[in-house]
Amino acid sequence: MKKFSAKLALGIGAAALLSGAFVAGAAAEKVTICHFTGSETNLYEVISVSANAWYDDSSHGHAGHGDFELPDSGICEAAPE
Protein backbone atom coordinates (compact mmCIF):
# COMPACT_ATOMS: atom_id res chain seq x y z
CA MET A 1 0.00 0.00 0.00
CA LYS A 2 2.87 2.41 0.79
CA LYS A 3 4.35 1.95 -2.71
CA PHE A 4 0.99 2.69 -4.30
CA SER A 5 0.48 5.82 -2.15
CA ALA A 6 3.96 7.11 -2.97
CA LYS A 7 3.41 6.55 -6.70
CA LEU A 8 0.00 8.22 -6.51
CA ALA A 9 1.43 11.24 -4.69
CA LEU A 10 4.28 11.47 -7.21
CA GLY A 11 1.81 11.27 -10.10
CA ILE A 12 -0.41 13.97 -8.63
CA GLY A 13 2.60 16.22 -8.01
CA ALA A 14 3.85 15.75 -11.58
CA ALA A 15 0.39 16.50 -13.00
CA ALA A 16 0.18 19.69 -10.94
CA LEU A 17 3.59 20.84 -12.15
CA LEU A 18 2.76 20.14 -15.79
CA SER A 19 -0.60 21.88 -15.56
CA GLY A 20 0.93 25.06 -14.14
CA ALA A 21 -1.16 24.79 -10.99
CA PHE A 22 1.52 26.39 -8.85
CA VAL A 23 1.55 30.18 -8.49
CA ALA A 24 5.32 30.26 -8.97
CA GLY A 25 4.72 29.38 -12.63
CA ALA A 26 2.96 32.71 -13.15
CA ALA A 27 6.07 34.59 -12.03
CA ALA A 28 7.92 33.30 -15.10
CA GLU A 29 5.66 35.32 -17.41
CA LYS A 30 7.23 38.55 -18.65
CA VAL A 31 5.70 41.86 -19.69
CA THR A 32 7.64 44.25 -21.93
CA ILE A 33 7.17 47.80 -20.75
CA CYS A 34 8.33 51.36 -21.24
CA HIS A 35 10.02 52.09 -17.91
CA PHE A 36 9.94 55.72 -16.78
CA THR A 37 13.52 56.77 -15.95
CA GLY A 38 12.99 60.40 -14.97
CA SER A 39 15.92 61.42 -17.18
CA GLU A 40 15.43 64.43 -19.47
CA THR A 41 17.49 62.84 -22.26
CA ASN A 42 16.13 59.28 -22.00
CA LEU A 43 12.65 59.52 -20.53
CA TYR A 44 11.77 55.83 -21.05
CA GLU A 45 13.66 52.61 -21.60
CA VAL A 46 12.30 49.27 -22.80
CA ILE A 47 12.59 46.54 -20.19
CA SER A 48 10.93 43.21 -19.46
CA VAL A 49 9.65 42.54 -15.97
CA SER A 50 7.81 39.66 -14.37
CA ALA A 51 4.04 39.77 -14.58
CA ASN A 52 3.99 40.01 -10.78
CA ALA A 53 6.13 43.17 -10.87
CA TRP A 54 3.88 44.72 -13.50
CA TYR A 55 0.45 43.85 -12.11
CA ASP A 56 1.18 44.51 -8.43
CA ASP A 57 -2.02 46.13 -7.08
CA SER A 58 -0.08 48.56 -4.91
CA SER A 59 1.86 51.61 -6.00
CA HIS A 60 5.00 49.49 -5.76
CA GLY A 61 4.35 47.78 -9.10
CA HIS A 62 5.64 49.24 -12.37
CA ALA A 63 2.09 50.04 -13.48
CA GLY A 64 1.72 52.33 -10.48
CA HIS A 65 4.48 54.83 -11.21
CA GLY A 66 4.51 56.06 -14.79
CA ASP A 67 5.46 52.93 -16.72
CA PHE A 68 3.26 51.57 -19.49
CA GLU A 69 3.14 48.53 -21.74
CA LEU A 70 5.23 48.75 -24.88
CA PRO A 71 2.96 49.91 -27.73
CA ASP A 72 2.66 47.98 -31.01
CA SER A 73 5.02 50.49 -32.63
CA GLY A 74 7.79 49.23 -30.34
CA ILE A 75 8.72 52.82 -29.48
CA CYS A 76 8.40 54.48 -26.07
CA GLU A 77 7.65 58.08 -26.99
CA ALA A 78 5.09 59.23 -24.43
CA ALA A 79 2.74 57.71 -21.95
CA PRO A 80 -0.70 56.92 -23.40
CA GLU A 81 -3.52 59.25 -22.39
SULWO-V64523 format. One record per residue. N is the residue number from 1. SS is DSSP state (~ for helix, > for strand, _ for the rest). PSI is psi in degrees with one decimal (999 if undefined). NEAR is the number of other C-alpha atoms within 8 Angstrom. Layout:
BEGIN
N_SS_PSI_NEAR + N_SS_PSI_NEAR
END
This chain:
BEGIN
1___-37.3_4 + 2_~_-39.0_5 + 3_~_-41.6_6 + 4_~_-43.6_7 + 5_~_-40.9_8 + 6_~_-42.2_8 + 7_~_-39.7_8 + 8_~_-45.7_8 + 9_~_-41.1_8 + 10_~_-42.2_8 + 11_~_-40.9_8 + 12_~_-42.8_8 + 13_~_-42.8_8 + 14_~_-41.0_8 + 15_~_-39.5_8 + 16_~_-41.3_10 + 17_~_-45.0_9 + 18_~_-28.2_7 + 19_~_-6.9_6 + 20___27.0_9 + 21___-17.3_8 + 22___139.8_8 + 23_~_-32.3_7 + 24_~_-28.1_6 + 25_~_-31.3_9 + 26_~_-28.7_10 + 27_~_-20.8_10 + 28_~_-17.9_8 + 29___139.7_8 + 30_>_150.6_9 + 31_>_127.7_10 + 32_>_126.0_10 + 33_>_164.2_12 + 34_>_110.4_13 + 35_>_122.3_12 + 36_>_120.9_10 + 37___-27.0_8 + 38___-5.3_7 + 39___140.9_7 + 40___-29.3_5 + 41___-21.4_4 + 42___77.0_8 + 43___-37.4_9 + 44_>_152.4_12 + 45_>_148.4_10 + 46_>_123.6_10 + 47_>_161.6_8 + 48_>_131.5_8 + 49_>_162.2_10 + 50_>_152.9_11 + 51_~_-34.1_12 + 52_~_-39.7_9 + 53_~_-30.0_9 + 54_~_-47.1_11 + 55_~_10.9_9 + 56___127.5_11 + 57___-14.5_7 + 58___178.5_6 + 59___-1.8_9 + 60___-19.5_8 + 61___159.5_13 + 62_~_-33.5_14 + 63_~_-17.1_11 + 64_~_4.1_10 + 65___47.3_9 + 66___-5.4_9 + 67___158.1_12 + 68_>_159.3_11 + 69_>_143.3_8 + 70___125.2_12 + 71___166.0_7 + 72___-28.5_5 + 73___-20.2_5 + 74___11.8_6 + 75___132.8_7 + 76___89.6_11 + 77___-48.2_5 + 78___152.7_4 + 79___139.4_8 + 80___148.0_4 + 81___999_2
END
